[in-house]
Amino acid sequence: MKNWFINHIWKLLGINRLLYYQTEQQKKLDEIARTNKEILKASIFNDTIKDCEWLKYKSFSAGQWAVDYGCLYTLFRVLNDTHPKSILEFGLGQSSKLIHQYADFYTDATAITYEHDGNWIEFFLKGKAGDYKVNINKTELQSIEYKGETTLSYKDNCEELKGKKFDFIMIDAPFGSARYSRSQILNIVPDCLAESFCIIMDDFNRKGEQETMAELQKKLQSNGIEAIKAVYCASKYHCLICSKDLKFLTTL
């Protein structure tokens, strides 16, 4: 009764309309702020890669379903500054252009990308510039249960990756799920992690991805693995978790 009375008074005074207007204005301001951050990150990214020897083909189409320039910048810094030797990527896209050019240039580095869509694989390979090799594992998607919630994963929940060691993992697939999105990572860590490691999850603005990364942190902690987390924002968010020795990656 009390709440109804308060809402009725607010309606008479026009407060509800004012609050709605303020909320909508704040959403627009937040969107403008993210757009400005993305423009700035695009400029920083393009300046940073300008003289990079291993990144010969520097054309990218960031944003929308693809990673944004903020994530491309973080990804480049991880590759260029930490020189990972074994890379695992979930989801073929703009990030793959960076990862596989890097792995093709450095003979002591390997990379594999999991992707389910055969048409997209064909389109990507046909349209990419350059003759660098792209190592793709075409793998079907399946629905799995995690903590009673249905989420998408790759076939057999990536069991074949257990025990293989990776020092860098990029997660941008499968499609986002409402709960515990892209949870295949939880099935393979910590078995698949090198002693020094970095993991990036794109689309961290979504609840499902946030839940998965929170579970990942808990799993690392329960296995006695110290890890540090950073969240970066441009047009959207991405999250980075790394071993303590790579702490500088949380200050990019």
Phi, psi and omega in degrees: 000318181297315180296320178298318181296316180297314179297323179295316178297316179299321180296318179297323182275354180079015184289322179301317179296321180295317179295319178298316180298316180297320179296316179294322178295321179294322177299318179294319178296320179296320179294319177297319180297317179294321178298317179296320177296321180294319178298317179296315180296323178298318179294315179296316180300312182295324175293321184291322185273355190309312185255019182287125184287320185280340180263085184284321184256110194249022179265125182227150176239086187273158173100175185059236180289335181282166173299152178271179182293332176299315179290321177300320179295312179300315180300314179300316181297321178299312181295311188286327186264333182253346178049063179296150182258335182222115190241135176240129180234134173254110179107116180277132180179211183297324178297329181295329178298321176289307187300314186279335170294320178299310183292331178286327182283315182266114186291342180268007181245146176231153178215143174223137180243128174270130180210140184261338191266106181296323179295320178292322177300313180298316180296317181297311183294323180291325186267349184287144176277147175089166184251019178293148184283142175237114183268105186244132173254104179284115187227133181292155175266155175212154175274135177231169176252131173227118182052040177080004180248143179274130181215158180274142175217179172272161185311134180061019177053034175061033179305326184294346181271348180299132178090339173283138187260129177233138176259354173214129178232126178250123184244109178221027180191162001290194176307152180296139174249155182297325181232138175048054184293140176059041188283001177303333179298329182287340180277340187248346176267148004270002186305327188268001186266135169288168181299319175255124189210162174216138178231132176241132174244119176277168179062038183286357174287350183262146184301317183300316179291323177298318179297317181296317180291328175295318176295322179298315178299318179298319182292318177298314181298318181293341177260013176072025181257117178284130180217150182239144187240144172220144175243126181246148183226132167228249175285335171215186186253150167221152185243140179237130173235130184219163175291160188301328183290343180254028185307330182300336180293344178271007181236021184289000000 
